[in-house]
Amino acid sequence: MRNTWLELPAGTGFGLANLPYGVFSTPGTPPRTGIAVGDDVLDLAAATGDDVHATGSLNAFLARGPAAWRELRAQLTEWLTDDRYRARVEPHLLPRDGVTMHLPVEVADYVDFYSSRHHAENLGRILRPGSPPLLPNWEHLPVGYHGRAGTVRVSGTPVVRPAGQRPGTPPTFGPTERLDVEAEIGFVVGTPSELGTPVPLGDLAEHVFGVCVVNDWSARDVQAWEYAPLGPFLGKSFLTSVSPWVVPLAALEAARVPAPARDVTLLPYLDDREHPWGLDLTLELRLNGQLVSCPPFADMYWTPAQQLAHLTANGAALRTGDLFASGTVSGPRHDQRGSLVELSEGGTRPLTLADGTTRTFLEDGDEVTVSATAPGTDGGRISLGEVTGRVVAHPIREE
Amino acid sequence: MRNTWLELPAGTGFGLANLPYGVFSTPGTPPRTGIAVGDDVLDLAAATGDDVHATGSLNAFLARGPAAWRELRAQLTEWLTDDRYRARVEPHLLPRDGVTMHLPVEVADYVDFYSSRHHAENLGRILRPGSPPLLPNWEHLPVGYHGRAGTVRVSGTPVVRPAGQRPGTPPTFGPTERLDVEAEIGFVVGTPSELGTPVPLGDLAEHVFGVCVVNDWSARDVQAWEYAPLGPFLGKSFLTSVSPWVVPLAALEAARVPAPARDVTLLPYLDDREHPWGLDLTLELRLNGQLVSCPPFADMYWTPAQQLAHLTANGAALRTGDLFASGTVSGPRHDQRGSLVELSEGGTRPLTLADGTTRTFLEDGDEVTVSATAPGTDGGRISLGEVTGRVVAHPIREE
């Protein structure tokens, strides 16, 4: 580990190899950009005097592009390692437990993929028993769809149990009875692209600034009834939660691994043999504090570079603030599944929690936390932080 | 017709009963808000001196809400009818053929519905021959999905033929061979709503500012291969074109008609007997200038009020600038179909154009225009303007 004048807690996931960006405020002060370091947050607006960090979202800084991202990261490292900067920087460190975190990015378009083979196969088995678990297109392209950007919220946002149409003859309207989670990783676009110009998969790091943890809350009964033929809509659009800290892609160099072997020859625009962007992140899914799953991101069939290349292959433009998520991360083992519908086999095999209660789907009051870590460039582990949310009962009102 | 000091062309669709909002510029001047009146545009930024009209999009004005919309509409009517205002207002009228129109609204979330029964049945017959043309959910809820907000562009934007994966064994990558149009009506949200608070269908006019014409360009081969199970993605996301003039909902009072009879009892949140929002708009679809279809909007099974109620039934928040579109408008007759895949029966029955050439799907160089009109409150017809686009060949590059 690099020397620093900072006193970092032992085993912190927020050492100098991380330096993630977020938007915070303290009582009576406006939201501004900060860097998580140890148990503190560095007030970047105050420390740099650059107004780009005082806008209340990362977008303006992200729009400056990769050279600016690299430059600031190098400067931060210098500030935090060279004792000469201590007097200047230290006054702008605030204890992280005293700040409020905000949505880090004003989300432009939100796309959600479906790139874990294990997840897709598990859902196929559960939803279409007797048929091949994967649909024919799945191995040829990263299946994905657009979600609702306007309901992406920061970790901690209460999860009000949504109402919707539930299957039945006739269908009924009421609070979802199958409220679920999806443990995912999200990728935040900084550099836009022109309409009509695809982004090749080798250009991931030119466009994607960083990574966060995502929980794509899902109402499985609503989703099951509504989704044919145009895909998920209200079963997803009530809330998507993201972790408050965006870890720069530059901090994940040591996490890069080859992608899994593919079963079919990929079309040239998806052929990633020269640009492997597998990422060895480990997710942890906790229900009321109890660890219920450890989904391994390294197993993902499609990488973020392929997702970005696919998403733009038709010439679709990127904007600063675009967020694309991996889809539920599930590994081959039962305790690596990233959603309750998988962990409970479609609601047929309840999980037993430490307090003796059982769960198929979420109950009111349940709290779900997804966190992730990665190997850092200094040999330690870095933290992507966590995304958490507690389920609130559906409000009683006339429907 | 109301008296006015303006000299309006006979039969103009842009009389005092219309007064639609758009964003325009002239050479060397910045984009600002204007009102179409006759063959002119009224420079609203200059005429009012209100900076809200100088922002380059309608969003800031839309965010002021329905009282402000009503107030300005009343003021405009007074200005344009009372001779005392002539000297003040007339200098701010510019010939419309000398201005450039811009995207009127910075689109927040874009949702596309599928609310024409005739369209859904036509597609069902074409795509799933031998099965019931409507899926079981269709009569119970307005099926819809999120599209890409970042590729919504103003009328006139070139339609670069997109590339994508086309079905085959194996699939191939290349320019779409089934480039299609979808004639639709779009609804622009002005007033936002809170996360967790559904918008009842009686509140449409509190939230929706106005209406535009939409062409949701579609690559049918790409769409057919990619869409299961998460819905359309790259087959749509390359471009959605909108007309430059947003007609206030207030201008469509005379167009309101009951919705068609429904075949099933609707759930209470969709029961619109007390809030009928059928709209008697007539669309016209032209291919290279030739009228090929006149889709009747009054036939739509689901109204915009139901679409808005459904879209928010799970508590999803609205933002200023949200755009939701009707889905392809098709009537019962063949010459009322709003897409080429319907007009050509899935590409099996080419249309013959006036020049003797035939079309199943679009060829490079083809120009498509969708326009719409409605009965106005003054007994005449008002125009929603048009959305047009010309197909440009896919650029040759290494894929």
Interface residues (C-beta under 8 A of the other chain):
Chain A: A108 D109 Y114 L135 N137 H140 L141 V143 G144 Y145 H146 G147 R148 A149 G150 T151 R153 T157 V160 P162 A163 G164 Q165 P170 P171 T172 F173 L195 G196 P198 A219 V222 W225 E226 Y227 A228 P229 L230 G231 P232 F233 L234 G235 S237 F238 L239 V264 T265 L267 P268 Y269 H310 L311 A313 N314 G315 A316 A317 L318 R319 D322 P395 E398 E399
Chain B: A108 D109 Y114 L135 N137 H140 L141 V143 G144 Y145 H146 G147 R148 A149 G150 T151 R153 T157 V160 P162 A163 G164 Q165 P170 P171 T172 F173 L195 G196 P198 A219 V222 W225 E226 Y227 A228 P229 L230 G231 P232 F233 L234 G235 S237 F238 L239 V264 T265 L267 P268 Y269 H310 L311 A313 N314 G315 A316 A317 L318 R319 D322 P395 E398 E399
